[in-house]
Amino acid sequence: MSFGRPASRRALFAAGTALAALALSACSDGGTQGGGGNTNFVAGKSGVSVAAKGERAAAPDIAGETLDGKQLSLADYKGKIVVINTWGSWCAPCRAEAKYLKSVSEATKSKGVEFVGINTRDAQKSSAVAFEEDYGIEYPSLYDPAGKQILKFPQGSLSPQAIPSTIVIDREGKIAARFMGPVSDKRLHEMIDPVLAEK
């Protein structure tokens, strides 16, 4: 009878691995392609896609209610660099990147950089609020369970096509950089610092 046990363990391991892969893919079901046609941006070796100044698409009018019930509009940040991160409490890569988003948001605030989250696909707002409390996230996040805010980004631009994705908006309100997947502090600085240096 002991012959069946190793096979059962192998089967359970294989099933667990398949479920884990499925869970991870659910966090990034938008694919990794950058839009189609003449996109005017390039992806570097680091995976960060950038658009040259003068060839950037305007950021959409992102506005709505935040997780704490306040109204927020991207227009409120006119003249500032804005880092937008799309996330969900259900997404394991989002949990992995949370500490980096927190630390870099705090380190760059005095330089005129603002962070805004777009929480998506969380059916219960309480799950998203608990996520922010657990990771000490203090910047605001729009509550967007249906993903309508993400759909506002123009096609062919550096749009957030996966969860998580991080976008950098320049001081003129244009999309300067994007990274799809969980970001590190190093990756965030690779995206933000060149835009900070622009005059």
N, C-alpha and C positions, 0 to 999 in steps of 0.2 A: 504493500500500500504506500510505502514511502516514495515509490517512483513518481507518483502524481504530484507530490508536493513541490519539487523544484520547478516543474512545468507550470504549476499554478502561480508560483512566485514570479516566474518570467512573464507570464500572461498579465499578472497584476502590474508589474513594473512597466510593461509595454503600454498597457492601458493608461497608467498614470502619466507616462511620458507624453502620450498622444493628447491627453486632456490638458497638460501643461502647455504644450505647443499651441493648442487651440485657444487657450486663454490668452496667451501672449499675442497671437495673431489678431484676436478681437480688439486689442488695444491699438492696432495699427492697420485697420482694414481699408484705409484710404489709399494704400499703395505708396510707392516711393517715387513715382514719376513726377516731373515738374510741370505738368500742364501741357501742352502741345502747341505747335505752331511757333511763331517768333516770340519767344518768352523773354529775351534780353537779359537772361541771368545765367550764371554758371555755377556748378557745384564743385567745390574744392575737394581735395583729398580727405579733408576732415569730415566731409558730409555736409558742411555748411554751404547753402546756396546763397549767392549774393547778386544784387543788381547794382550796376554802376550808377552813380549819381547822374541824374539827367535821363536815365532810362527806367526809372522806377514807376510802378503803378501806384496810384493813390489808394490809400487804405480805405476800406468801406466805413460807412457810418455805423459803428458798433455802439449800441446803446441798449439799456434795459435795466432790470432790477438785479441788484447784487444779492449774494447769499444772506447778507444782514438786512435786506429789505430796503436799501437806499437806491436811488437812481444814479446811473453812471453812463457817461457818454465819452467816447474817444475824443470828441471835440473839446472836452474839459481839459485835455492835456496839450492843447495847441502850443507849439514852440518847444515841446519837450520830446525827448527820446522815450518811446514806450516799448516795453517788452511784453508781448502777449503770449501766454502759455495756455494751450488747450489741455484739459485734464479731466479725469473722472476718478472718483474714490475707488471704483471697482478695478482700476488699471494698475497692475503691479509695476510697470516701468514708471508710472506717475509717482508712485511711492518712492521709488529709487532716486528720482531726481529732485524731490521736494526739498531736501536739505540744501541743495545747491542753489535752487531758486531763492530760498529764504536768505542765504548768506550773501549772494550777489545782489539781491534787491536792497539789502541793508547797506552793503558796501558802496553802491553806486547812487543811492538816493541823493546824497549831497552834491552829486555832479549833474543833477537834472535828469536822472533816469527814473522813470516810473514803471512799475510792474502791474499788470492786470491779468487776471486769470479768466478763462472761459470754462466753466464747469459744464460738462455735457454728459448726457445719458445717465445721469443719476436721477432715478424716479423719485427718490425721497431727498428733499433738501437737507434733512438732518444728517444723512450719510456724508454729504459734502462738507457740512459745517463741522462734523466730528473730525474729518480728514484734516481740515485747516487747523483745528485746535490741536490735534495730535502732533502736527509738524511745525506749529508755531508760525504759520503763514499769516502775515498781518496786512498784506496788500489786498485790495478788493478783487472779488471774482464775480462775474456775471453768472447768474443761474440760467442755463440754457439746455434743459433736458432733451429737447428735440433737435438740437444742433442747428438751429436757424441762424445764429450769429456766424457760425463757420461758413455757411452757404452764401453769406454776403460778400465774401472775398471774390474778386473778379477771376474768371477763368484765364489761364495762361500767366497768372501772377504767382508770386511766392505765397501761395495760399496754404493754410494748414490742412494737409490731406491725410493726416494720421493723428491718432491720440496715443501719446502726447506729441505735440508739435510746438515749437517756439518761434515766434516772429519778432523781428525788430523793426519798429516804425521810426523813421528819421524825424528831425525837427520840423520838416515841411509836411509831415503827415503822409509820407510815402513808404512803401514796403521795401526795406533795405536788405534784409537777410532772413533766412529761414533754416531751421534744423528740424528734421522729423525723427522722433525717437526721444529717449530720455537724455537730457543734457547734463553735462558736468559743469563745475565752476569754470574750468578751462575753456570749454566750448562756449559758454555764455560770454566770457570775455573776448573770445575770438569774434563773436558776433557784434558785441556792443562797442568795444574799444575803437574800431575803425570809424564807426558812426560818431562816437564822441569826439574824435579828432577832426571831423569835418567842420569847415567854417562856412 
